Amino acid sequence: MANDEYDYLFKVVLIGDSGVGKSNLLSRFTRNEFNLDSKSTIGVEFATRSIQVDDKTIKAQIWDTAGQERYRAITSAYYRGAVGALLVYDTTKEQTFTNCERWLKELREHADTNIVIMLVGNKTDQKHIRDVATQRGVKFAEEHSDPNDEKKRVSFIETSALDATNVELAFQTILTEIYRIVSSATLESGNSGQAALGDRKVVEISKTQDADAKGKCC
């Protein structure tokens, strides 16, 4: 697909501890690949994929931020312009779930107040060593959602990048939700969308920047 053949460009960030499977979720969704020997992300990398929602082409630019503490100062800048975030933890490691509290706090400090957030429990294929029950993820999402404000809701899903369970659904769901917010705000504002999250410039990334960044992507 040519660079200019999209209606909206949405920047989505993947956050969470190192080793929870963020990079493999990214590669599974954008390239349908899984790497058992994937190494920890250093700094940030991103990939893109376009999907159809209604009659619109939505181009997702998905950023994989490093989970290691020593890169936190670098990655905080990448929250800027993001309209969606997947907060990922490893269902086999309790500490990665516990740390979601801190990640969510950081996200809400640095990102736009209306960012769409999805909590993702990854590695569900490893049922024999599961450490975090599904209901705990559900409860976390409920406790960190504002029942009176749809834009302050945290959704929840469990995935497996290894066997591809719910990976497509997770990204499709968050991108569709972002699109619904943008399109409804566009209708309310009565313009082409610039006053809402915006058309094409929604993530503060122009088409020129998008094309330039391609050469720097992993």
N, C-alpha and C positions, 0 to 999 in steps of 0.2 A: 504494500500500500504506500502510495506516495506520501511525502511528509505533510502535504497540505490537505489531504483528504480526511479531515476529521472535523467534527462540529465543536467538541469540547476537549480540552486537555486538562486532566486532573492529576495532581501530584499526590501520591499516597506513600506514606513512610511505614516501614516495618521496624518496630522497636521491641526491645526485650533483651534478656541476658544473652551472653555469648553461648552458642551451642544448642539453642532451642530449636534451630531449624529454619531460621529466617531466610537464609540464602537458598535453601532447597525449596521452600515455598515459592520464592521468587522464580527460580528456574523451572519449577514444575508448572507454574501458571503461564509463564511467558514462552517457554521452549519445550514444555512437557518432558523435562529431563530431571534426573535425580542422581546426585553424586555421593556415593557412600564415603568417599575420601575428601569431601569438601573441607577446606581449611577455614579458620576464622576470618571474617571480613576485616580488612584493615581500612579504617576511615569510612568510606562510603562507596557504593557502587549502585548502578540502577539499570533497569531494563524496561522496555515498553511493550505494550500490546493493546490492540484496539478491539473493542466489542461493540455490539449493536444493542441499543436500548431504545425501544419504540422505533422510530425511523431515523434516529440520530447515531452517528458514529462517535463513540467515546474512546479517546486515546488515554490510556493510563500510563503514567510515568511513575514507576514504583521504585522507591529508594530503599536500599538495604543498609541500615545504619549499624555500625559496629557496636557490639554489646559490651566489649571490654571497658573497664573503668578508665583506662588511660586514654581512650579516644572520646570520652564523653564531651570534653570541651570542643572538640572538632565537630562532632555530629549535631550538637545543639543548634548550630546555624542552619542545618538542613530541615528543621521544622518549619522554617519560614516559607510561606506559600503553600504548605500542605493543606489539603482539604479533607484528607482521610488518613487514618492511622490504624494499623493492625498491631495490637499489643500481644505479643506471642510469648507463651510459656511452654515448658516441656512437661507433659502430663506424668512423666516418670521421675521428675525431680521437684520435690517440694519447695526448695529454695527459690527456684525460678518463678514459681507461683507467688510466693511471699513477696518477692521483689517487684511484682506487678504494681503494688501500691506506690512504690517509689517512682516507677516509670510513668505511671499515670499522672502523678503529681508534677513531674518534670514536663510531661507533654502539655498539661494544662497551663503551665507557667510560660512555656515558650511558643506554643502553637496558637492559631486563631481560636477564639472562644467558641466558634461554631463548627469546629472540626468534627467530622463523623468518626466515631471510635468503635472498633470491634475487638473484643477480647478473643484470642485464639489459643485453644489448648491443642498443641501439636504432639505428634508421635503416638497417636492412639493405636497404631499397629502393635505396639509393645505392651499388649494387655497384661502379660505375665509379671511385669514390673511396674505397673501403674502405681503412682504415688499420690495423685490428686484426683479425687472423685469428680465426676461430671457436675454433680449438684453444687460443688463448691465454686465452680466457674460460673454457674447460673446465678448463685447468690452474690458473688462479687460484682457481676454485671448489674444486678438489680440494685445493690447497695450504692453503686456509683452512678446511678441514673437519676435524673430529675423527672418524676412522674408528671410534673406540670409543664415540662418543656421538652418537646420531641427532639429538639436539636441538642439536648444535653443527655441523650440516651446512650448507654453502652450496650451494644449487642454482643452475643456470644455464640461461638461455634467451636466444635472440635474437629481437627483435621489430621491427616497423615500425608506428609509430602512423599513418603516412601511408596505407598500404594495409591496415592492420589485421592484418597477419600476426602470429600468436601472442599478440596482446594479451589476448584473452579467455582463452586457455590459461594465460598467465602469472598472471593474477589468480585464475582458478579453481584453479590448482595450489597457490598459496600459501595461499589461504583454506581449501582442503580439508585441506592439511597441518596448519594451525593447528587446525582442527576435530578432526582425528584425535587430535592431542596432548591437546586439552581433553577429548574424550570418553573417551579411554583413561585419563587421569588421574582423571576422574570415577569410572570403574568401580573403579579401584584404591583411591580414597579412600572409596568406598562411600557417598557422599552426593550431593547434587544438583548439585555442581560448584563450589560456592563455595571449596572448599579447593584446587581445581586453578587453572586460569586463570579459572574462574568462569562463571556463567550470567548473561548480560546485563550484569553489572558487570565483565566480563572486562577491559575497558580503562579502568576507573575513570571511566567516563562514564555517568552515569545517564540514564534516558530524558528526564528534565527538562532536563538539560544538553544532550542531543542535540537536543531540540526548540528550546531557546533559541539554540543555535549556528546553526541553519538560517538564521535571519534575518541572520546575519553572513557567511554563505558567499557567495563570488563568484557 
